[in-house]
Amino acid sequence: MITIYLDDTSQTPKSEQIYLAIRDFIRDRSLVEEEALPSKRKLAEHLKVSVTTIESAYDQLLAEGYIHSIPKVGYFVEHLEPSFFNIRPQEAVLWKREIESKVKWDLKTNAVDETMFPYDKWIKLQKEVLADEVSWLNQRNSFGEVSLREQIAKYLKHFRGIDADVEQIIIGAGFDYFIYLLTRLFPNRIVAVENPGYSKTKKLYAMNAAKVVPVDLDDSGLQVSELMNSKASIVQVSPSHQFPTGVVMGIKRRLDLLRWATEADNRMIIEDDYDSEFRFATNPIPALQGLDHLGKVIYLNSFSKSVGPSFRLSFMVLPKRLVDTFREQFGFLSCTVSVLEQRLFAKFMESGNFERHLSRMKTVYKIKRDEFLGLFKHWKNGSELSIFGHESGLHFVLRMPGKFDYQKYQKQCLDRFLRIWLISEYQEQEINSDGIVIGYAHLTHQEMNEISAIMEEEARTCFI
């Protein structure tokens, strides 16, 4: 659902504010070609404005050619020439720019505690790699460096319950690269994604010419009954800690999902295991791929949460039956991660530094999580707050008791320089209940105290 910050004090009509915001979402490609816009009624309910206001904004976008409509279906982003996107509008007040100018604290989920990275050990290992040999200057392997894939295979077996050969592992720079490859390995497919879910995933599949359908969740994760009705032959899920709800998919639902995959030859599951390393109450839950004995699960993971997002170091585990096909189609490609960086990370893992870093970060993040949860419990109505998804991963969901205006709350917090993220921002349709997605890994003790105080104070005026 599109979220636009409307300025009630502005002389600019709200219909024009909405038009400008959507226009610039299209210009900066936050909304991509053929992406469906919310219905006028749903967007009006979400933004707390009249349907007439939304209709006026949509009419202007239609008139200028930014969107097109299909009768009885909806509104869609128009195809625009690539050269158009070099234009950066100066007159519009974009919500992204507004946020950047206001934010002091951000409860984002894509950040880690950078102060804890073992810089001294990393620099030492870097010197060792450079001193080893210079043969890496002319080396290339389309699947990635064998030394790193060997270390990842050991890690997966020990931590994730995945028994994978080195030949099944492919190294790449981010999930974007793998989605690009998979949409070509499985062309013209309908891909199901979790709803709510990581919005970038949907956009990546759409940009790579896949038809994307959202499938709703319940307390056990993605609803397999809805998946069966979706006509999708591929589904991407994050069963160990769903984003953004934090739901952990239990064994019964995992087996139901695997059963769905086995009922047709062309069905596949893509498992996004983005932050499975961090589980605080019990040992990490084994990956869905570890239950797969028929080659139906493609496993994706990265070091973005365990080490840092800037590394852009991800990996994919293919079922054995797909390895030869994948090599035939993509063996001519070069790995998108430099050989030097791969060998350095392999040494980081082989030396035991990665495992020690991971163990240390589990302790650090558990302390941070417990402190933040403790602050919420000390609110005046702390006993009435609902917390979800805090047993694992680096974010959790906070829900207020009773009827609560989350959009108003989000705006008021932004006015206090605090950016909070709502479940509805990751939801395809309007939902009856909402919540606040709280990322805490990058926050300090002082920041958590300041954030909690602001959130409690602003919450008092948002109960309906």
C-alpha positions, -999 to +999 in steps of 0.1 A: +000+000+000+013+034-010+020+057+020+021+095+014+026+121+040+000+147+035+006+182+049-026+194+065-012+229+069-002+233+032-021+255+008-016+228-018-048+207-022-045+171-010-054+158-044-024+176-058-001+164-030-012+128-038-007+134-076+028+148-071+038+120-047+027+092-071+041+110-101+075+111-084+072+075-072+070+067-109+098+090-118+123+076-093+110+040-101+096+033-067+066+023-088+076+003-119+060-003-153+027-021-151+026-021-113-009-019-101-020+011-081-044+007-051-081+012-059-095+046-053-115+034-024-086+015-007-062+044-011-088+069+002-093+047+033-055+043+038-048+081+035-080+092+053-092+113+024-123+112+002-126+090-029-131+122-049-097+134-038-080+102-050-101+103-082-089+138-089-052+127-084-056+097-106-074+117-134-044+141-135-019+112-137-040+097-165-042+130-184-004+133-182+002+097-192+019+084-161-007+057-156-033+039-177-066+022-167-082-010-176-120-009-172-132-030-142-096-040-134-077-010-121-050+015-127-014+006-138+019+025-142+026+034-178+057+023-198+081+053-200+113+056-220+145+049-199+159+083-208+129+099-190+141+087-156+172+110-157+147+139-150+147+148-113+117+171-105+127+201-084+093+215-076+076+185-059+079+178-022+086+140-022+078+120+008+113+104+006+130+138+007+107+149+035+117+119+055+155+124+048+153+160+060+135+152+092+148+118+104+171+116+134+162+081+145+151+054+121+136+020+131+148+005+098+155-032+096+184-032+071+212-021+094+236-038+118+257-026+147+288-014+128+308-008+160+310-045+166+327-055+134+362-070+140+381-045+119+415-054+132+411-091+123+396-082+089+426-060+081+450-087+092+433-113+070+432-090+041+470-086+043+474-124+044+452-129+013+472-103-006+505-119+006+494-155-004+497-151-042+487-129-071+470-156-091+436-142-082+442-113-106+434-136-136+410-160-119+373-164-125+346-189-118+310-184-128+297-201-096+322-183-073+355-192-056+357-228-045+373-219-012+343-198-002+318-223-014+335-250+007+332-228+038+296-220+031+288-257+026+303-264+061+284-235+076+251-246+061+255-282+074+265-271+109+240-242+114+211-247+089+208-284+086+215-283+048+237-310+033+249-293+001+278-301-023+301-273-033+288-276-069+253-267-057+264-233-043+265-201-064+279-168-051+264-135-062+261-099-053+227-097-036+194-114-041+187-090-071+212-110-092+197-144-082+161-133-090+173-121-124+188-156-130+159-175-117+133-157-138+153-168-168+158-203-155+120-205-151+106-181-177+070-170-180+060-182-146+035-169-120+054-162-088+037-161-055+051-138-027+041-133+009+016-106+018+027-086+037+062-091+025+094-074+015+082-050-012+115-050-031+110-088-039+077-081-057+093-053-077+123-074-087+102-102-101+080-077-119+110-060-134+122-094-147+089-100-165+074-124-140+037-122-131+035-117-093+006-127-071+004-119-034-006-147-010-019-138+025-004-150+058-019-163+090-003-171+123+015-200+108+029-182+077+019-183+041-015-199+036-010-229+014-048-231+006-046-196-010-014-206-028-032-235-044-058-211-058-033-186-071-022-206-102+014-198-092+041-225-100+068-207-079+066-193-044+091-173-024+089-176+014+109-167+045+098-195+068+124-190+096+114-154+104+089-138+080+094-102+071+078-080+083+054-100+106+081-121+123+060-153+119+079-186+121+065-213+099+059-245+119+067-280+107+031-288+097+028-258+074+063-265+060+053-300+051+020-286+035+041-263+014+065-291+003+034-312-005+021-284-027+054-283-045+055-321-052+020-321-067+032-307-100+066-311-118+070-274-126+064-262-090+094-248-070+099-231-036+124-203-032+135-201+005+147-166+016+166-173+048+177-137+053+183-136+092+180-171+104+212-170+124+197-150+152+173-170+174+174-161+210+152-185+229+163-218+212+187-230+186+181-218+151+153-235+133+165-258+105+159-245+070+130-257+049+155-269+023+167-295+049+133-312+047+134-313+009+143-347-006+129-342-041+148-311-052+119-287-049+136-259-028+161-233-039+178-217-009+189-181-007+209-164+020+234-137+025+258-122+050+239-089+052+225-095+087+253-116+101+281-092+090+268-062+071+246-052+041+274-033+024+292-065+017+266-075-010+277-111-006+249-136-011+247-172-021+222-196-036+219-234-031+204-252-061+188-287-060+212-312-075+189-318-104+191-282-116+229-278-114+237-290-149+209-270-164+220-239-146+256-244-157+245-248-193+225-216-193+246-194-172+281-209-171+294-182-194+287-155-168+313-142-145+306-142-107+294-107-096+316-107-065+353-100-068+377-129-064+397-110-037+366-103-016+355-140-019+389-153-008+390-128+020+356-139+033+366-176+029+396-169+052+373-151+076+352-182+079+380-207+078+399-189+106+369-192+129+365-154+130+331-155+114+317-180+139+331-160+168+317-128+154+283-144+149+283-157+185+293-123+198+265-106+178+239-130+191+247-118+226+249-082+217+215-082+198+198-102+225+208-076+251+195-048+228+163-066+221+156-073+258+164-037+267+140-023+240+113-047+250+118-037+287+113-001+278+080-008+261+068-029+291+074+002+313+050+023+294+019+034+313-001+008+293+029-015+287+011-046+299-015-041+271+009-039+242+014-069+220+048-080+208+053-104+179+083-120+162+108-112+189+121-147+194+144-145+164+158-121+138+167-085+142+132-069+142+099-074+160+063-061+156+046-039+181+008-036+182-012-011+202-043-022+222-077-014+210-084+009+180-054+030+171-046+053+142-012+040+130-010+065+100-015+095+123+010+080+147+036+075+120+032+112+109+034+125+145+066+105+152+081+118+119+073+154+132+095+144+162+123+132+138+115+095+143+108+073+113+087+043+121+076+016+097+041+001+095+030-034+085+006-017+060+036-004+040+044-039+031+008-050+025-008-054-009-043-047+003-058-027+031-058-047+063-080-046+094-051-046+119-017-029+116+015-028+136+049-012+139+080-030+125+109-022+148+145-028+138+169-024+166+203-038+157+219-004+149+205+015+179+225+025+210+213+024+246+206+062+246+188+061+212+165+033+224+155+053+255+149+085+235+128+066+209+107+048+235+099+081+252+088+098+219+067+067+209+049+066+243+042+103+243+028+104+207+008+072+212-015+088+237-032+110+211-036+083+185-061+060+202-095+061+185 
